Amino acid sequence: MFVAWLRELEIKHLAALEAVASAGTFARAAERLGYTQSAVSQQIASLERIVGERVFDRPGGPRPVTLTPLGERLLAHGRDLLHRVDALARDLERFRLGEVGRLTVGAYQSVCSAVLPAVVGRLYRDHPELELRVAERDDDDVMLAELADGSLDVGFVVGPVGAPVATRHLLDDPFVLLSRPGQFPPGPVRIADLHGQPMIGQHGYSCQLLNESGLRSVGLEPTYVFRSNDNGTVAAMVRAGMGVAILPLLCVDLEDRRIELHPLEPVIPGRTVALAWRTDRTLGAAAQQFIAVTVEVCGSLAERLAAVA
């Protein structure tokens, strides 16, 4: 029965107990807590009613109150609980500020190499204790399924998607032609001139399907001699002379002088890169900060891509 009564105990009772025990009087405890003296008296009275005994001996007059044996025992446990509450308050405040917590992000290959390093670097610089996990995914359908089941907090997706996710547009990523240096004159390459040209492609995920749809819409049926979902492997095969490739600009190493980049003529629709998250789940502070930093990083990156394209 005593245990059942003790479940009525509240943090405010222990705070009053600790304050009176430390201050020695109800009046000084009230000043310390910012309460009235009567409010402190009520808290102690309520505490004694819960435990069924006095926790203070009250000698009266100006002499300080003293803890009873039960009060001493209760205070020892109470201080431990108060320390735990203080630690909880500090942890929750840091969590609200995005300084701690766990965040799982879904991203495809080009984002992992071209976007995430800058985002992760900034997040860890400001919040080194944040636990960040990245899951690389090639397929938007897989990404969206993992967002839906909670495996991912946020994910990078291509193109517009519907419920139950919300998206934030990051940048437009145009398709460009990769070729060996000197293979084509500088400037745009006509898609009509690629008829019969051996091509290096990727497997049939969202970006490749968008690529092929765009080419077919202007009358080109691609002739693939090799496919790989590794962007570096595609570029390596182009360098080796196996064929040309059409990739989103974000997939290309802009510092690689062993290949040349050409705009396409006519332009085929590029991909839109966005961040997605569940609309029916509250985003934590870490996820909100991740989105904000990613938007800034992609804003700068979009300017650089526009200069190249």
Buried (B, 14 or more C-beta within 10 A) or exposed (E): EEEEEEEEBEEBBBBBBBBBBEBEBBBBBBBBBEBEBEBBBEBBEBBBEBBEEBBBEEEEEEEBBEBBEBBEEBBEEBBEBBEEEEEEEEEEEBBEEBBBBEBBBBBBBBBBBBBBEBBBEBBEEEBEEBEBEBBEBBEBEBBBEBBBEEBBBBBBBBBEBEEEBBBBEBBBBBBBBBBBEEBBEEEBBEBEEBEEBBBBBBEEBBBBBBBBEBBEEBEBEBEBEBBBBEBEBBBBBBBEEBBBBBBBBBBBEEEBEEBBBBBBBEBBBBBBBBBBBBEEEEBBBBBBBBBEBBBEBBEEBBEEBEEEB
